[in-house]
Structures are given as C-alpha cells and as structure tokens.
Amino acid sequence: MALKGNLRDFSITQLLNLINLACKTGTLVIEGVGDIARISFREGKLCFAQVGQEDDSLPMILRKTKAISNNQYKVLMERAGQLSDKELGLLLINAGYLSQQEILDSLQTYFSDIVRQLFTWVEGFFHFEPDILLPDSKIPVRIELENLIIEGSRQLKEWEQLQEEIPSLDMALKFTDRPGTDIRNVNLSVDEWKVVSYVNPKNTMRQISHATHMNDLEIRRLVYGLLQAGLVEIVRPGGAPIIQTSRMFPTQDREEQKSMLNRLIRRIRSI
C-alpha cells in the first residue's frame, strides 16, 4: 500500500514514527504551502533533507552551521568549481581543514534543523517514494529518528497552543500604552530585540518573520513572550484595534462543547 495522504490527517511526527518503526528506505516528499520538502531515509534513519530550492551545497551547509567562516565559504565557492560534495569533503579532510566527524556533525545538524521546521507544516500533501534516494553527489548521514520524534511531538503541542493565542500572522503589532515604561530598560534576548525593532502597526507579523528570517513557530513564540510581558499588543495592519469578542462557548473542553451543541440541536428540533 502506497504511503500518501494529507497532513491534516497524518502529522509529520506520525510519518517519522511510521518510517522509523518500519525501517523504510526511500524519500518522503511533502508538498506544503508554497514549498516542497524532500526527506530521504535508509533503513529508518534520516540521511538527507532539502526544502525548496535552498542552496544545500556542502560549503553553504558548513557556513550555516558555523563550521567555517564567511571568508572561508567564499574561498571554497571560488575554488570548489564543479566538485561534488563528496569530492569537496574528501579534499577538505585530506587538506586538514576539517575532520570527517566535523563535516558529518554539520550535515546532521543541518538536516535535523530542516526536519524541525517541518513540524509546523499542518497543511499539504505527502507521498513516499521507495525507489528514490539522495543524489549520488551528496554525503549521506545516519540520524536516529527517536529524539526528533519526541521533540516534534512537544513542538506540535506548543504550536497548537501558540496558534490559539496568535491565530494569524497577517496581524500587526504595536507597543502598549504604558506611561513610564521604557523598553530600553527591559532585558530582552537578541532575537526579541530583532522583532521589537520592526514593531509598527504597518508591519504584519508575517513581514517581521521574513525580515528576521524566522519561521512561523519562532515568530509566534517570541511574539507570545512579548504579549505576556505586556510590551506589545496585536492590532490590525494600519493600526486599527482588534474588537474583542466573547468566546462562543463558556468552556474550551471539546467534549463539553460537542455535548452542548448536541443539546442545542435537539432543543431546536423539538421546537
């Protein structure tokens, strides 16, 4: 039976768990909103990951994981020519620039980070190609999936909670009107300062996430912290305030909500 379906019915963590337990070999193709991810496995172990057309060359991966500096990256790109990742990796090892383990560690970090990004993908379609593996030019790794699955389960729960608090990233932020409060005296992290620097009713949270190179989970997490601290509030783009409406249900328990709806339906039918 072919492994394919909708992310609404099967989460990324469930897919990874199935691949892990079944020791599957092949490539999982995930068509998300505006992007496509390709995750390759060998006997249930993660060995390669790619999202969209992002540059996944070995020099770029080494730079992103801080295994080499920006200047070293430029030199590598100039001298690498048409070398494959395998050939370039062997050249770096033989020249004594990096060890084999350092290269593998960078690849494992990069591929694992890509999979972590996918945990927030809840819309799209997937299918598994058992006959397709990573390109021959790429360096394969072997990453156990158990820790990623556990991490993904926690992240999915956090994602659901943050979505309830911040349903749409197409809303904007403004600083709260708190006389005497000087945000410069507040102890914020580097990423929080990045977000704060873009706080303006004209900037949506989605635009801020793009400007700061943060994914949906990261921007929601930081904005939630700023909201809880009372430093910002959510407004409509352009500065119009959000009209707060009362909740439809007095309870947030889904079973209680369902019971209330059923009673209401029976009451309406009896009229």
MOFENUR-V709060 format. One record per backbone hydrogen bond with DSSP energy under -0.5 kcal/mol. NH is the residue of the N-H (numbers start at 0). CO is the residue of the C=O. E is the energy in kcal/mol with one decimal. If there is no record, write none. Layout:
BEGIN
nh,co,e
NH,CO,E
NH,CO,E
END
This chain:
BEGIN
nh,co,e
3,1,-1.0
4,125,-2.2
6,123,-2.5
8,5,-1.5
9,5,-1.6
14,10,-2.1
15,11,-2.6
16,12,-2.1
17,13,-2.1
18,14,-2.5
19,15,-2.5
20,16,-2.6
21,17,-2.5
22,19,-0.7
23,18,-1.9
25,40,-2.0
26,128,-2.5
27,38,-3.4
28,26,-0.6
28,126,-2.9
29,27,-0.6
29,36,-2.8
30,28,-0.5
30,124,-3.3
31,29,-1.0
31,34,-2.0
33,31,-1.1
36,29,-2.8
37,49,-2.9
38,27,-2.5
39,37,-0.5
39,47,-2.3
40,25,-3.1
41,44,-2.4
43,23,-2.8
44,41,-1.4
45,142,-2.2
46,39,-2.6
47,39,-1.3
49,37,-1.7
51,35,-3.6
53,50,-1.6
55,53,-0.6
60,56,-2.3
61,57,-2.7
62,58,-2.0
63,59,-2.7
64,60,-2.1
65,62,-1.5
66,61,-2.6
67,61,-1.3
72,68,-2.2
73,69,-2.1
74,70,-2.1
75,71,-2.4
76,72,-2.5
77,73,-1.8
78,74,-2.0
79,75,-2.7
80,76,-0.6
82,79,-2.1
85,136,-1.4
87,83,-2.8
88,84,-2.8
89,85,-2.1
90,86,-1.9
91,87,-2.5
92,88,-2.0
93,89,-2.6
94,90,-1.9
95,92,-1.0
96,91,-1.9
97,91,-1.1
102,98,-1.9
103,99,-2.4
104,100,-2.7
105,101,-1.8
106,102,-2.2
107,103,-2.7
108,104,-2.3
109,105,-2.5
110,106,-2.8
111,107,-2.2
112,108,-2.1
113,109,-1.7
114,110,-2.0
115,111,-2.1
116,112,-1.7
117,113,-1.3
118,114,-0.7
118,115,-0.9
119,116,-1.2
120,117,-2.1
121,119,-0.8
124,30,-1.9
125,4,-2.3
126,28,-2.0
127,2,-2.3
128,26,-3.3
129,127,-0.7
131,128,-1.1
132,130,-0.5
137,134,-1.6
139,137,-0.6
140,46,-0.9
142,45,-2.1
143,141,-0.5
148,144,-2.6
149,145,-2.2
150,146,-2.5
151,147,-2.6
152,148,-2.1
153,149,-1.9
154,150,-2.5
155,151,-2.6
156,152,-1.8
157,153,-2.2
158,154,-2.7
159,155,-2.2
160,156,-1.9
161,157,-2.6
162,158,-2.2
163,159,-1.4
164,160,-1.6
165,161,-3.2
170,167,-0.6
171,234,-2.9
172,199,-0.6
172,202,-0.8
173,232,-2.0
175,230,-1.9
177,175,-1.5
178,176,-0.5
180,177,-2.1
181,179,-0.6
182,180,-0.6
184,181,-2.2
185,182,-1.4
187,185,-1.1
192,188,-2.2
193,189,-1.8
194,190,-2.0
195,191,-2.8
196,192,-2.1
197,194,-1.7
198,195,-1.4
202,199,-2.5
203,201,-0.6
204,170,-2.9
205,168,-2.5
207,203,-2.1
208,204,-2.4
209,205,-1.9
210,206,-2.4
211,207,-2.1
212,209,-0.7
213,208,-2.8
218,214,-2.3
219,215,-2.0
220,216,-2.5
221,217,-2.2
222,218,-2.5
223,219,-2.6
224,220,-1.6
225,221,-2.0
226,222,-2.5
227,223,-2.7
228,224,-1.7
229,226,-1.3
230,225,-2.2
231,225,-1.0
232,173,-2.4
234,171,-2.3
235,239,-3.4
237,200,-3.1
238,200,-0.5
238,235,-2.7
241,233,-0.5
243,241,-0.7
244,242,-0.5
256,252,-2.4
257,253,-2.5
258,254,-2.2
259,255,-2.5
260,256,-2.4
261,257,-2.4
262,258,-2.2
263,259,-2.2
264,260,-2.6
265,261,-2.5
266,262,-2.2
267,263,-2.3
268,264,-2.3
269,265,-1.4
270,266,-0.7
270,267,-0.9
END
